């Protein structure tokens, strides 16, 4: 699914509303993750903290009645890209590090980890890691031949 400009704007607006709840000029004292819950039938995107307090909600019109089997995988990619492009805002939120943005289904089942904010940790995208074990095996075989 290729996101429309309106979809990107709606997601960015939701990210701004989340960041507004945790302003960067405030001392980080809250320990929480951001749970992004999406309802496939209605296109509703909601954000919650660990205590299930709602932070914001909006309707992504492009997602309404999307019945594709890989819906959560597709929107995870869109949300990841949007979070990355807004990383300066996301990484300055007044939340104790490390914290993560996770995508949940409407039943609160975690579907994907979207973005982790931590000074010491880098999370590599699954696409990059896809054939790493094969590459390492090949490297090890070549090393053992020498």
N, C-alpha and C positions, 0 to 999 in steps of 0.2 A: 504494500500500500504506500503510495507516494502522498505525503501530507500536503494539504493545501496551505496556502499562505495564512488563511484564516485559522486553520488548526494550529499552526506554529504560534501565531499570535495569542490564541486562547491558552495554550500551554505556557507560554512565556508569562502571560498575565497571572496564571495560577502560581507559577514559580515566584514571581514578584510578591504576591500576596503571602506566600509561605515565608519568604525572606523578611517581609515587613513584620511578621509575628516574632521574629528573632533578629532584631536590628543589630548591625555590626558594631554600633557605638556602645552597646551594652556589654557588661562583663558576662562571659559564658559561664552559666551556672546550671543550665538545664541539660540533663542527660537523656537523650531520646533519639529515635530514628524517625524518619518521615515515611509514612506508609501511604502510598498512592493507590487508591482503590478505584477500579474502573468497572462499570456495569455495561456489559456488552450490548444489551438490548436498548438501553436508553442513551448511551454515549456519555453517561455521567462520570466525571472525574472528581474524586474527593481526596483530600489529604488529611491525615490524622497523625497525632503523636502516639507514643507508646501506650499512653493511658486511654486511647481511643477518643480523645477530644478532637472534634473536627476543627481543622485549621481553615480550609476553604473548599469550595466546590464550584464546578462549572459544567456545562454541557458542551461536548465536542461533537458538533453536528455531523461531521464526516464519519464518526464512529457509530452513529445511531443505526441499529438493526444490522450491523456487520456480523454476518453469520460464519465467517471464515474460521476454519479449524485452527489456524495459527494466529488468531487475532492477538493474543497476548504477546507472542513473539514479535509480531509486526509493530505493535504500539510500543513495546519495550525499546526497540531500535529508535523509534521516533523520540521517545522520552529521553533516552540516553543522549542522543544528538543534541536535543534542546538543552538538557542539563549541562552538557559539555560547553555549548556555545554561551551559556550563562554562568560559567564556572566562577567568575570573579564575584558574582553575587552569592552563589551557592556556598562557596568556601569561606565566606566572611560572616556567615550566620552565627549568632551568639548561642551556639550549642557546643557542649563539651565534645571534643574529638576523641575517638573516631565516631562518626555517625554516618548513616547510610540512607539513601532513598531506595525503597523497595516497592515493587509493583505487586499488588494483590488482586485476586479476583473478588467478585462481589461476596463470595463466601469466606473471605479473609484468608484464603490460601495464598501463600507467597508464590508468585510466578517467576519473578526475575529480580535479581539485585541490579539496580540501575546505575548507582553512582555511590562511591565511598569517599568520604572526606576524612583524611588523616594525613598528618605531616610526614609520617614515616613509612606509609604503605602506598604502594601503587597497585591498583587492580588492573590486570590486563584483560582486554576484551577476549571473549571466548573464541572469536574467529581467529585471532592471532595465536591462541593456544591450541587450535584444533589439531594440528599435526606435529606438535612439539615432541610427543613421545616417540613418534616414528623417526624424527630428525635426530633425537638423542640416541636412539638405538643404532641408527646408521653411523653416527659419530663414534659411538663406543666400538662398533665393529671395526671401523677404520683404524681406530686407535689401537685395538688389540692386534691387528695385523702387523703393526709396526713393532 
